Each structure stands twice: as structure tokens, then as C-alpha cells.
Amino acid sequence: MPGIRAALFDLDGTLVDSAQDLADAVNAVLAKRNLPALDTQTVASFLGKGAVHLFREVARARGLPTGEADIAEFISEYADVLVASGSRGTKFFPGAIESLKLLRQNGIKVALVTNKMRAITISLLESRDALGLFDTIVAADDTDHPKPAGDMLVLAMKRLGTAPEQTVMVGDSRNDALAGRAAGTRVLLVNTGYNEGEPIDLWAEKNGFAKSLEGIVSVASLLLHENACV
């Protein structure tokens, strides 16, 4: 197996714990319409496929209109809440920042590939002085087809100058796994995220993916060990 030259990371549920923050922003949109809040677990089950999918599910759950203009309005309000707050409740998982730095120090390029909108992503990273952790960032705005399509990963590899066989997609959900499969990369899953409410290992076993790892520290250790053995 060729050595891994690039690692593409999902954000929410993979590098950061953001479920409460995102639920709070969703509920701010609902509160503006005098509608009851959704619990964090319910909102987390809607995460992973981008803001349009998120608010289609939120709208259905609360009887809101699901037209294109309506969804765009909800998303705009949601983004404003997150950018204004700097996603202050979102935390990097323990060891995540150190692991990203370690990979880069050992010659592995690091990209962020997230279905989160670019404005929210950049606001979050800037507020934590974390933009410099990544060689490139591909966000939902950058392609017409977000994960689980492979387009975002293909764009990241083009920017990094790596081939699929030299690249690994790291994520917490089916969307990350299927995107990796579509783009031809290796896939490593972590058990720290959401996966639309279904245990990731149960889904992985049914769909031909390896069992998940215990977070980003384990991912970094595995990749560095494998590269040392090539």
C-alpha cells in the first residue's frame, strides 16, 4: 500500500463537538417563529448532509414551509447566529489539534472537508486560531454536490496534489464514508460523532467499511505507524 500523503478531515463530530451549538442556533430560528425547541439529540440526527438537509428536516419536524426560499431564509438566520457567536460552544475533541499538527510535521498534508458553510467554518476556526492547521479547506459552498458525493474530496486532492490511493478520508458518518468511496480514497471512521442517529459501527458493518477508531488521536497514531512501515 502506498504511504498516505494526505488526510481529509470532516469537521462536526470528527474534529469538534458542535451538536449543542448547532441545536442552539436551530432553536434560535424556531424561537423567532414562536415554535418549541428541538432537543439536541434530534438536531444531531439531522446533521451531516449540510444546512439545506438540516433545515428541511427541522421544517418538517415543526410544520414549517419547505420551499427553496423558506429554507434559504432559515439558513441565513442560522448562519448569522453561529457567526455572531463564533460558535462559542463548539470544542475541539481532546488531542485533535495536536494530532493535526503532528501529521503535518511528519509530511502528511491535512485538509478540512466539511458540509458546513464556509462563513460559519471560517468564523469558528478564526475564533480558535485554527485556520493554520489545514493546508486547504473545502466547504459546502465550494462545490455543487456536497458529501456523500465525492466532489469535495476530489477538489481537496486537486488542491493538495495527491492521488486517491495516497489519501484518506476521516469522518464520523456515512456521508464521509460514502464520499470517500465515491472519490476512491481510503476511509477511516471515528466513533465521536452523529451519523444521523445510527451507531457508526452498525452502519459500517452493513456497508463494507472497517470498524471505527476511538477518535482523531487513534487515527493519527495509525497513519504515522503505517507510513513508518512503508
Backbone as CSV, one residue per row, in Angstrom:
resi,resn,N_x,N_y,N_z,CA_x,CA_y,CA_z,C_x,C_y,C_z
1,MET,0.847,-1.200,0.000,0.000,0.000,0.000,0.883,1.250,0.000
2,PRO,0.610,2.230,-0.900,1.401,3.457,-0.890,1.237,4.188,0.434
3,GLY,2.262,4.930,0.817,2.137,5.724,2.026,1.077,6.796,1.867
4,ILE,0.450,7.156,2.979,-0.567,8.209,2.959,0.122,9.571,2.915
5,ARG,-0.231,10.374,1.919,0.343,11.713,1.769,-0.632,12.812,2.172
6,ALA,-1.930,12.461,2.266,-2.920,13.482,2.626,-4.047,12.863,3.432
7,ALA,-4.483,13.595,4.448,-5.630,13.192,5.261,-6.684,14.290,5.172
8,LEU,-7.882,13.901,4.757,-9.007,14.823,4.623,-9.933,14.601,5.812
9,PHE,-10.194,15.649,6.563,-10.978,15.516,7.788,-12.327,16.214,7.677
10,ASP,-13.356,15.513,8.095,-14.645,16.134,8.363,-14.482,17.017,9.606
11,LEU,-15.461,17.883,9.852,-15.371,18.793,10.998,-16.289,18.366,12.145
12,ASP,-17.592,18.562,11.985,-18.541,18.310,13.078,-18.611,16.825,13.414
13,GLY,-18.360,16.504,14.676,-18.409,15.123,15.120,-17.122,14.363,14.897
14,THR,-16.207,14.951,14.125,-14.916,14.319,13.841,-13.790,15.055,14.553
15,LEU,-13.675,16.343,14.281,-12.669,17.170,14.951,-13.252,17.967,16.105
16,VAL,-14.531,18.331,15.991,-15.147,19.167,17.026,-16.478,18.585,17.480
17,ASP,-16.808,18.872,18.729,-18.118,18.549,19.290,-18.967,19.808,19.192
18,SER,-19.907,19.810,18.267,-20.668,21.023,17.961,-22.171,20.847,18.086
19,ALA,-22.630,19.672,18.491,-24.066,19.381,18.446,-24.887,20.385,19.250
20,GLN,-24.435,20.722,20.456,-25.201,21.648,21.279,-25.254,23.037,20.650
21,ASP,-24.129,23.479,20.116,-24.061,24.781,19.452,-25.028,24.842,18.269
22,LEU,-25.017,23.808,17.455,-25.870,23.788,16.272,-27.338,23.703,16.666
23,ALA,-27.630,22.926,17.704,-29.012,22.848,18.187,-29.483,24.202,18.710
24,ASP,-28.611,24.909,19.411,-28.976,26.234,19.921,-29.285,27.194,18.773
25,ALA,-28.501,27.122,17.702,-28.734,28.004,16.554,-30.039,27.647,15.846
26,VAL,-30.304,26.354,15.695,-31.577,25.915,15.117,-32.735,26.426,15.961
27,ASN,-32.603,26.295,17.265,-33.696,26.697,18.149,-33.888,28.208,18.194
28,ALA,-32.837,28.964,17.903,-32.990,30.414,17.778,-33.879,30.752,16.582
29,VAL,-33.714,29.996,15.493,-34.568,30.182,14.314,-36.014,29.830,14.650
30,LEU,-36.206,28.747,15.390,-37.558,28.341,15.775,-38.184,29.342,16.748
31,ALA,-37.393,29.830,17.694,-37.913,30.773,18.689,-38.409,32.054,18.028
32,LYS,-37.750,32.461,16.972,-38.164,33.663,16.240,-39.574,33.504,15.684
33,ARG,-39.997,32.255,15.509,-41.326,31.956,14.973,-42.256,31.412,16.055
34,ASN,-41.842,31.584,17.312,-42.634,31.147,18.466,-42.953,29.658,18.423
35,LEU,-41.967,28.882,17.966,-42.123,27.434,17.895,-41.267,26.772,18.965
36,PRO,-41.696,25.617,19.473,-40.927,24.945,20.526,-39.581,24.435,20.021
37,ALA,-38.640,24.387,20.936,-37.283,23.941,20.604,-37.257,22.449,20.304
38,LEU,-36.238,22.041,19.565,-35.931,20.630,19.350,-34.783,20.243,20.279
39,ASP,-34.807,19.018,20.799,-33.717,18.611,21.677,-32.451,18.358,20.859
40,THR,-31.328,18.395,21.545,-30.033,18.291,20.874,-29.887,16.978,20.122
41,GLN,-30.367,15.894,20.691,-30.242,14.591,20.033,-30.996,14.566,18.709
42,THR,-32.165,15.188,18.681,-32.943,15.238,17.442,-32.209,16.049,16.382
43,VAL,-31.708,17.211,16.764,-30.960,18.035,15.805,-29.725,17.281,15.314
44,ALA,-29.028,16.605,16.225,-27.830,15.850,15.837,-28.154,14.785,14.794
45,SER,-29.353,14.215,14.874,-29.734,13.181,13.907,-29.964,13.753,12.512
46,PHE,-30.089,15.082,12.411,-30.268,15.743,11.114,-28.941,16.203,10.508
47,LEU,-27.854,16.090,11.258,-26.575,16.647,10.824,-25.847,15.731,9.851
48,GLY,-24.978,16.338,9.045,-24.074,15.564,8.201,-24.209,15.814,6.719
49,LYS,-25.392,16.253,6.282,-25.613,16.443,4.845,-25.743,17.912,4.463
50,GLY,-25.344,18.800,5.359,-25.374,20.215,5.039,-26.612,20.918,5.564
51,ALA,-26.592,22.246,5.430,-27.628,23.081,6.032,-28.989,22.922,5.364
52,VAL,-29.006,22.692,4.051,-30.296,22.531,3.365,-31.023,21.306,3.909
53,HIS,-30.314,20.190,4.000,-30.914,18.977,4.565,-31.341,19.204,6.009
54,LEU,-30.475,19.840,6.792,-30.786,20.112,8.194,-32.112,20.848,8.321
55,PHE,-32.283,21.919,7.557,-33.487,22.724,7.735,-34.714,22.151,7.039
56,ARG,-34.522,21.288,6.084,-35.682,20.549,5.570,-36.246,19.651,6.668
57,GLU,-35.338,18.996,7.398,-35.781,18.121,8.483,-36.380,18.927,9.636
58,VAL,-35.751,20.042,9.971,-36.284,20.912,11.029,-37.666,21.420,10.643
59,ALA,-37.812,21.850,9.396,-39.097,22.375,8.930,-40.183,21.308,9.008
60,ARG,-39.854,20.097,8.600,-40.841,19.010,8.675,-41.216,18.717,10.127
61,ALA,-40.230,18.755,11.000,-40.483,18.442,12.409,-41.372,19.478,13.081
62,ARG,-41.343,20.710,12.590,-42.107,21.781,13.229,-43.180,22.381,12.322
63,GLY,-43.494,21.699,11.227,-44.584,22.135,10.371,-44.336,23.437,9.642
64,LEU,-43.078,23.729,9.351,-42.724,24.944,8.622,-42.707,24.671,7.119
65,PRO,-42.844,25.703,6.299,-42.775,25.505,4.849,-41.384,25.045,4.426
66,THR,-41.324,24.257,3.366,-40.051,23.691,2.912,-39.666,24.162,1.514
67,GLY,-40.258,25.266,1.076,-39.884,25.823,-0.219,-38.446,26.315,-0.216
68,GLU,-37.884,26.457,-1.397,-36.476,26.849,-1.517,-36.198,28.185,-0.833
69,ALA,-37.091,29.159,-1.028,-36.889,30.477,-0.417,-37.010,30.404,1.102
70,ASP,-37.929,29.572,1.588,-38.100,29.423,3.033,-36.852,28.820,3.669
71,ILE,-36.336,27.754,3.056,-35.139,27.098,3.586,-33.958,28.062,3.565
72,ALA,-33.842,28.839,2.491,-32.749,29.812,2.398,-32.843,30.847,3.519
73,GLU,-34.058,31.269,3.859,-34.242,32.233,4.948,-33.832,31.629,6.286
74,PHE,-34.237,30.387,6.530,-33.868,29.720,7.782,-32.342,29.601,7.889
75,ILE,-31.714,29.198,6.796,-30.262,29.002,6.802,-29.540,30.323,7.049
76,SER,-30.025,31.396,6.443,-29.403,32.702,6.635,-29.448,33.116,8.105
77,GLU,-30.588,32.919,8.746,-30.720,33.268,10.162,-29.818,32.386,11.026
78,TYR,-29.782,31.114,10.714,-28.950,30.135,11.427,-27.473,30.515,11.323
79,ALA,-27.035,30.844,10.110,-25.635,31.231,9.904,-25.305,32.502,10.675
80,ASP,-26.226,33.453,10.676,-25.997,34.706,11.399,-25.782,34.446,12.888
81,VAL,-26.575,33.531,13.448,-26.447,33.204,14.870,-25.071,32.606,15.156
82,LEU,-24.649,31.656,14.326,-23.374,30.975,14.563,-22.181,31.904,14.354
83,VAL,-22.237,32.722,13.311,-21.129,33.642,13.054,-21.044,34.687,14.167
84,ALA,-22.202,35.207,14.590,-22.214,36.226,15.644,-21.659,35.683,16.958
85,SER,-21.931,34.418,17.224,-21.479,33.818,18.484,-20.066,33.261,18.391
86,GLY,-19.540,33.147,17.151,-18.249,32.489,16.979,-18.311,31.016,17.330
87,SER,-19.531,30.451,17.265,-19.732,29.034,17.642,-19.061,28.749,18.985
88,ARG,-19.335,29.613,19.955,-18.569,29.582,21.209,-18.725,28.287,21.996
89,GLY,-19.808,27.545,21.764,-19.979,26.293,22.492,-19.300,25.101,21.849
90,THR,-18.728,25.291,20.666,-18.081,24.197,19.941,-16.652,24.008,20.447
91,LYS,-16.296,22.762,20.720,-14.971,22.459,21.263,-14.263,21.415,20.397
92,PHE,-12.971,21.623,20.165,-12.174,20.564,19.549,-12.103,19.384,20.511
93,PHE,-12.195,18.178,19.958,-12.044,16.992,20.789,-10.625,16.940,21.360
94,PRO,-10.467,16.362,22.545,-9.133,16.272,23.149,-8.124,15.623,22.200
95,GLY,-6.995,16.285,22.031,-5.925,15.749,21.200,-6.066,16.017,19.716
96,ALA,-7.188,16.597,19.284,-7.409,16.791,17.847,-6.412,17.780,17.252
97,ILE,-6.241,18.920,17.890,-5.331,19.941,17.358,-3.905,19.406,17.314
98,GLU,-3.487,18.769,18.380,-2.130,18.219,18.443,-1.918,17.146,17.373
99,SER,-2.953,16.354,17.110,-2.848,15.291,16.105,-2.704,15.865,14.700
100,LEU,-3.450,16.918,14.398,-3.332,17.555,13.088,-1.931,18.130,12.893
101,LYS,-1.417,18.771,13.918,-0.061,19.328,13.838,0.967,18.221,13.639
102,LEU,0.794,17.111,14.339,1.740,16.001,14.254,1.755,15.393,12.852
103,LEU,0.582,15.245,12.260,0.517,14.711,10.899,1.284,15.610,9.930
104,ARG,1.066,16.902,10.022,1.744,17.830,9.111,3.250,17.842,9.354
105,GLN,3.650,17.752,10.612,5.079,17.719,10.931,5.759,16.490,10.339
106,ASN,4.966,15.444,10.100,5.504,14.205,9.547,5.200,14.043,8.058
107,GLY,4.916,15.151,7.394,4.819,15.147,5.942,3.479,14.771,5.356
108,ILE,2.448,14.660,6.189,1.105,14.355,5.695,0.317,15.658,5.581
109,LYS,-0.144,15.954,4.373,-0.947,17.156,4.177,-2.325,16.959,4.815
110,VAL,-2.881,18.053,5.318,-4.143,17.981,6.055,-5.153,18.944,5.439
111,ALA,-6.323,18.419,5.098,-7.399,19.244,4.556,-8.641,19.100,5.418
112,LEU,-9.414,20.160,5.465,-10.733,20.119,6.087,-11.761,20.033,4.970
113,VAL,-12.629,19.029,5.034,-13.667,18.834,4.016,-14.994,18.722,4.757
114,THR,-15.754,19.809,4.759,-16.944,19.886,5.600,-18.168,20.347,4.828
115,ASN,-19.308,19.771,5.160,-20.574,20.220,4.586,-21.102,21.479,5.271
116,LYS,-20.355,22.003,6.222,-20.716,23.266,6.861,-20.411,24.417,5.898
117,MET,-21.212,25.471,5.953,-20.980,26.628,5.092,-19.648,27.292,5.423
118,ARG,-19.018,27.870,4.396,-17.679,28.437,4.561,-17.656,29.551,5.608
119,ALA,-18.635,30.443,5.597,-18.618,31.569,6.538,-18.620,31.076,7.983
120,ILE,-19.438,30.061,8.266,-19.501,29.514,9.624,-18.193,28.809,9.961
121,THR,-17.664,28.057,9.004,-16.417,27.320,9.216,-15.263,28.263,9.520
122,ILE,-15.111,29.290,8.697,-14.002,30.227,8.882,-14.152,30.982,10.198
123,SER,-15.377,31.386,10.530,-15.613,32.074,11.803,-15.190,31.206,12.980
124,LEU,-15.571,29.940,12.936,-15.212,29.004,14.004,-13.702,28.856,14.124
125,LEU,-13.034,28.623,13.003,-11.591,28.384,13.037,-10.823,29.642,13.431
126,GLU,-11.239,30.790,12.911,-10.551,32.038,13.255,-10.657,32.334,14.748
127,SER,-11.822,32.059,15.322,-12.021,32.363,16.738,-11.169,31.484,17.642
128,ARG,-10.643,30.397,17.089,-9.795,29.476,17.858,-8.360,29.446,17.338
129,ASP,-8.028,30.403,16.469,-6.686,30.486,15.887,-6.293,29.153,15.257
130,ALA,-7.245,28.550,14.524,-7.045,27.197,14.000,-7.006,27.125,12.477
131,LEU,-7.073,28.252,11.791,-7.028,28.210,10.329,-5.733,27.584,9.827
132,GLY,-4.644,27.843,10.526,-3.340,27.357,10.098,-3.130,25.866,10.264
133,LEU,-4.123,25.164,10.814,-3.999,23.715,10.967,-4.150,22.979,9.643
134,PHE,-4.703,23.659,8.629,-5.092,22.978,7.397,-4.349,23.541,6.185
135,ASP,-3.958,22.639,5.293,-3.342,23.054,4.038,-4.380,23.596,3.064
136,THR,-5.602,23.115,3.158,-6.703,23.659,2.366,-8.013,23.337,3.068
137,ILE,-9.038,24.116,2.748,-10.372,23.921,3.317,-11.369,23.874,2.170
138,VAL,-12.171,22.821,2.141,-13.260,22.705,1.176,-14.559,22.685,1.970
139,ALA,-15.396,23.689,1.740,-16.659,23.822,2.471,-17.838,23.628,1.527
140,ALA,-19.033,23.662,2.104,-20.241,23.361,1.335,-20.415,24.271,0.130
141,ASP,-19.946,25.505,0.232,-20.115,26.477,-0.845,-19.218,26.203,-2.048
142,ASP,-18.245,25.324,-1.908,-17.192,25.192,-2.913,-17.515,24.230,-4.052
143,THR,-18.544,23.410,-3.895,-18.955,22.507,-4.971,-20.479,22.471,-5.029
144,ASP,-20.991,21.976,-6.134,-22.446,21.851,-6.277,-22.986,20.622,-5.562
145,HIS,-22.105,19.667,-5.288,-22.553,18.394,-4.719,-21.749,18.073,-3.460
146,PRO,-22.324,18.311,-2.276,-21.610,18.020,-1.028,-21.546,16.519,-0.757
147,LYS,-20.821,16.161,0.293,-20.827,14.763,0.728,-22.275,14.331,0.987
148,PRO,-22.670,13.126,0.582,-21.859,11.942,0.288,-21.319,11.823,-1.134
149,ALA,-21.551,12.798,-2.001,-20.871,12.784,-3.300,-19.371,12.949,-3.076
150,GLY,-18.587,12.556,-4.048,-17.137,12.622,-3.895,-16.506,13.925,-4.344
151,ASP,-17.309,14.869,-4.844,-16.770,16.078,-5.473,-15.860,16.894,-4.553
152,MET,-16.255,17.039,-3.294,-15.468,17.857,-2.369,-14.096,17.237,-2.130
153,LEU,-14.049,15.923,-2.066,-12.788,15.224,-1.841,-11.889,15.333,-3.069
154,VAL,-12.497,15.228,-4.241,-11.729,15.369,-5.481,-11.107,16.761,-5.556
155,LEU,-11.873,17.784,-5.179,-11.347,19.148,-5.176,-10.204,19.291,-4.174
156,ALA,-10.369,18.715,-2.988,-9.306,18.788,-1.982,-8.032,18.116,-2.483
157,MET,-8.167,16.941,-3.098,-6.983,16.240,-3.616,-6.315,17.033,-4.732
158,LYS,-7.109,17.675,-5.567,-6.538,18.510,-6.630,-5.709,19.636,-6.030
159,ARG,-6.233,20.272,-4.997,-5.504,21.367,-4.357,-4.234,20.878,-3.668
160,LEU,-4.302,19.682,-3.097,-3.158,19.142,-2.362,-2.148,18.453,-3.270
161,GLY,-2.573,18.097,-4.475,-1.682,17.406,-5.400,-1.467,15.949,-5.056
162,THR,-2.500,15.289,-4.537,-2.374,13.875,-4.181,-3.387,13.031,-4.945
163,ALA,-3.055,11.763,-5.106,-3.925,10.807,-5.779,-4.798,10.098,-4.745
164,PRO,-5.926,9.517,-5.173,-6.806,8.828,-4.223,-6.106,7.750,-3.402
165,GLU,-5.195,6.993,-4.034,-4.525,5.911,-3.303,-3.530,6.431,-2.267
166,GLN,-3.252,7.727,-2.296,-2.361,8.345,-1.306,-3.137,9.127,-0.244
167,THR,-4.454,9.018,-0.286,-5.310,9.909,0.501,-6.281,9.109,1.351
168,VAL,-6.555,9.615,2.551,-7.544,9.001,3.430,-8.587,10.042,3.814
169,MET,-9.851,9.630,3.806,-10.944,10.461,4.303,-11.269,10.017,5.712
170,VAL,-11.268,10.960,6.652,-11.535,10.657,8.059,-12.828,11.354,8.467
171,GLY,-13.796,10.584,8.952,-15.064,11.186,9.338,-15.825,10.342,10.328
172,ASP,-16.989,10.853,10.717,-17.789,10.193,11.747,-19.092,9.625,11.209
173,SER,-19.344,9.764,9.895,-20.676,9.419,9.407,-20.653,8.711,8.067
174,ARG,-21.815,8.203,7.707,-21.999,7.552,6.408,-21.667,8.498,5.260
175,ASN,-21.946,9.779,5.444,-21.687,10.742,4.375,-20.194,10.840,4.070
176,ASP,-19.379,10.790,5.107,-17.929,10.807,4.916,-17.453,9.513,4.257
177,ALA,-17.972,8.391,4.740,-17.562,7.096,4.199,-17.947,6.961,2.731
178,LEU,-19.169,7.320,2.404,-19.633,7.190,1.027,-18.916,8.176,0.103
179,ALA,-18.589,9.355,0.620,-17.827,10.319,-0.177,-16.434,9.777,-0.475
180,GLY,-15.806,9.166,0.530,-14.500,8.561,0.313,-14.558,7.449,-0.718
181,ARG,-15.578,6.623,-0.611,-15.739,5.534,-1.589,-15.937,6.104,-2.995
182,ALA,-16.755,7.144,-3.113,-17.019,7.742,-4.425,-15.763,8.364,-5.028
183,ALA,-14.909,8.936,-4.163,-13.692,9.597,-4.644,-12.517,8.638,-4.777
184,GLY,-12.680,7.404,-4.312,-11.627,6.407,-4.445,-10.564,6.447,-3.375
185,THR,-10.820,7.152,-2.261,-9.832,7.222,-1.189,-10.042,6.095,-0.184
186,ARG,-9.069,5.920,0.660,-9.252,5.090,1.844,-10.185,5.831,2.803
187,VAL,-10.870,5.096,3.671,-11.780,5.702,4.644,-11.437,5.201,6.043
188,LEU,-11.324,6.130,6.979,-11.229,5.799,8.397,-12.359,6.520,9.123
189,LEU,-13.117,5.772,9.904,-14.233,6.339,10.655,-13.882,6.451,12.130
190,VAL,-14.443,7.470,12.781,-14.275,7.639,14.224,-15.647,7.577,14.889
191,ASN,-15.652,7.189,16.153,-16.924,6.959,16.852,-17.338,8.129,17.740
192,THR,-16.873,9.332,17.389,-17.125,10.501,18.233,-18.296,11.352,17.755
193,GLY,-18.959,10.934,16.658,-19.926,11.832,16.036,-21.365,11.381,16.064
194,TYR,-22.086,11.679,14.980,-23.546,11.652,14.989,-24.142,10.593,14.061
195,ASN,-23.699,10.544,12.811,-24.172,9.569,11.818,-25.689,9.454,11.781
196,GLU,-26.362,10.591,11.827,-27.820,10.628,11.669,-28.533,9.727,12.672
197,GLY,-27.944,9.583,13.852,-28.602,8.844,14.928,-28.358,7.348,14.942
198,GLU,-27.656,6.802,13.937,-27.376,5.364,13.885,-25.940,5.105,14.322
199,PRO,-25.704,4.122,15.201,-24.322,3.812,15.600,-23.450,3.560,14.374
200,ILE,-22.310,4.232,14.317,-21.494,4.179,13.107,-20.973,2.778,12.825
201,ASP,-20.642,2.001,13.864,-20.109,0.661,13.617,-21.170,-0.273,13.049
202,LEU,-22.408,-0.100,13.476,-23.500,-0.897,12.926,-23.666,-0.599,11.444
203,TRP,-23.654,0.687,11.109,-23.778,1.074,9.699,-22.572,0.597,8.899
204,ALA,-21.367,0.763,9.450,-20.142,0.391,8.740,-20.126,-1.098,8.413
205,GLU,-20.510,-1.919,9.367,-20.506,-3.367,9.145,-21.455,-3.754,8.017
206,LYS,-22.608,-3.102,7.959,-23.598,-3.422,6.929,-23.174,-2.946,5.545
207,ASN,-22.244,-1.991,5.503,-21.917,-1.355,4.227,-20.463,-1.524,3.791
208,GLY,-19.770,-2.463,4.423,-18.446,-2.828,3.946,-17.316,-1.909,4.351
209,PHE,-17.468,-1.205,5.477,-16.401,-0.349,5.986,-15.853,-0.921,7.291
210,ALA,-14.607,-0.582,7.591,-13.966,-1.093,8.799,-14.564,-0.458,10.049
211,LYS,-14.395,-1.140,11.160,-14.859,-0.637,12.449,-14.195,0.700,12.758
212,SER,-14.924,1.560,13.451,-14.419,2.901,13.740,-13.296,2.880,14.768
213,LEU,-12.540,3.978,14.770,-11.464,4.180,15.733,-11.929,5.116,16.844
214,GLU,-11.156,5.133,17.934,-11.515,5.941,19.103,-11.002,7.371,18.959
215,GLY,-11.458,8.071,17.938,-11.124,9.479,17.814,-9.872,9.761,17.007
216,ILE,-9.568,11.058,16.879,-8.514,11.522,15.986,-7.122,11.122,16.458
217,VAL,-6.903,11.049,17.747,-5.588,10.634,18.247,-5.259,9.237,17.732
218,SER,-6.236,8.344,17.748,-6.028,6.983,17.240,-5.775,6.984,15.740
219,VAL,-6.470,7.854,15.016,-6.265,7.964,13.571,-4.834,8.393,13.265
220,ALA,-4.378,9.441,13.937,-3.024,9.948,13.697,-1.976,8.886,14.021
221,SER,-2.159,8.194,15.128,-1.205,7.148,15.515,-1.136,6.050,14.465
222,LEU,-2.293,5.637,13.959,-2.340,4.581,12.944,-1.642,5.020,11.662
223,LEU,-1.941,6.219,11.189,-1.356,6.687,9.931,0.158,6.844,10.034
224,LEU,0.624,7.383,11.138,2.067,7.564,11.301,2.779,6.221,11.415
225,HIS,2.159,5.279,12.098,2.745,3.938,12.208,2.815,3.271,10.840
226,GLU,1.733,3.357,10.074,1.715,2.725,8.755,2.746,3.359,7.824
227,ASN,2.834,4.676,7.840,3.811,5.334,6.969,5.244,4.968,7.343
228,ALA,5.473,4.767,8.635,6.816,4.391,9.084,7.200,2.998,8.602
229,CYS,6.176,2.180,8.314,6.430,0.797,7.902,6.502,0.632,6.389
230,VAL,6.189,1.696,5.644,6.192,1.594,4.172,7.625,1.557,3.657
